[in-house]
Amino acid sequence: MSMHIAADRIEHVAEIVEQPHHTTVDRNFGLPGGLYAVSAGGYLAFIAMMASIFGNGELAIPMTIFVLFVACAFGIPAVWTKLGADRHPDALGWYDFRRKGIQTLSGKLDAGSAMAQVLILPVLIAVWGLAIAVIVATVR
């Protein structure tokens, strides 16, 4: 149960301790924003290809929902990295990223390896969309 303690008595019954030191919070992965933009572009390119290949008025709402999902998946974390006074410094710029690389849980990666890891899925999905476009074009 809780009990009200008057302000003048609080120092007699409570232990007053020093406020803990505040640490900065790292909310970004240290990668340049351009990598995220290219990644989102790969997903959006796939959606655009599917919308143009299977262009149908009935698909307008699902395609719009897909675009909104991708926008939220990349937009909300982008806003999240900018929030709070305790935020970590901004992610590496392209020059520093190319020069230093990035530290991951599996070890240090140079910029090319990190870019390959980040971009492999959106590029493969975009290539898959192109393959579907070629198949549909040859069948029609």
N, C-alpha and C positions, 0 to 999 in steps of 0.2 A: 504494500500500500504506500501511497505517497503521502507526504506530510509537508505542509508549508513551513518554511524556516524564514524568519525575518532577516532582512538584509544585514542588520547590525549583529546578528548572532551567527551568520554564516561562517565567519572565519574561526569560530570556536568549534564548530562541528565538522567542517569540511577541510580537507587537505588541499591547499592551493599549490599547484605545480606550474612550472614554466611551460609556456605554450610550445608545442613541438615544432621543430624546424620544418619549414615547408619545402618540399622538393618539387622540381619541375616535372611535368608529366609529358612523356613523349607520345604524341598522338599521331605521328606520321611514321612512315616506314623509311624515311630518308631518301626516297627516290624522287627524281625530278618530276614535276607535274606533267611534263610532256609525255612521259611513259603512261600515265593514267589516261591522258587524252587519246593517245594512240590505241590503248586497250579498249576504251569506250567506243572509239571509232570503229574498231573491228566488229564489235557486237552490233553497233548501229548499222554498219554496212551490211551485215548479214540480214538484219531485219528489213532494210531497204531493198535488198535483192529479193527476198521472199515476197515482199509487198508488190514489187514490180513484176515478178514472175507469175505469181498467183493473184494478180490484181483483181479484186472482187470487192464489191461494196460491203458484203457481209464481213469481210476481214478488217474493215477500217477500225472498228472498236478494239478487237484483240491486238492489232498491230500498234495502236496508240497506247494500249496498256503495256505492251512489251517495251516501247520506247520510254514510257514513264518509269518502268522498273529499272531500266538501265540508267536513266537520268538520276533516279533516287540512289541506286547502288553506288554511283560515283559522286553524286552531288552532296549527299548527307555526310559522308566521311570528309569531303573537302571542306565543308563548313565546320565540322567537328575539329579539324586541325587548327582552325583559327580561333576557337573559343577559349576563354579563360585567360586570366593574367599569368597563370603558372605554366603556360604552354611552353613546350620545347621550342628551341629556335627552328626556323623554317628548314625544309628539306634541302638537300644539296642542289646546287645549280648544275647545269650540264657540264661546265668546265671541271668543277670539283668532283663530280660523279665520274667523269671520264678519267680523271687523274688519280683519284683515290680508290674507286670501286666502292663496295659496300660489304659490311660484315653481316653474315647470316648465321643461323644456328648450325649450319653444316660447314662453316668456314668463310674465309674472305673470298669474295668474287670480284673479278674485274667487271668493268661496265658492260662489255659484250655478253658475258655469261649471265649477268643479272638481267639484262634486257631480254635475252633468250628465255629465261625462266618466266619473266613477267608477260611476255608477248606471245608465247607459244600457243596458248589456248585461243585467244582472240584471232590470231592469224589463221590457225587451223580451221576455226569456225567460219571465217570469211572465205577461205579456200573451199570449204565444204559447200558454202552457198554458191560459189562460182561453178563447182562441179554440178550442182543441182540445176543451175541455169543452163549449162551446156547440155545436160541430159534432156531437159524440157525443150530446149531449142531444137534438138535433133529429132525428138519425137513428134513435135508439132509440124 
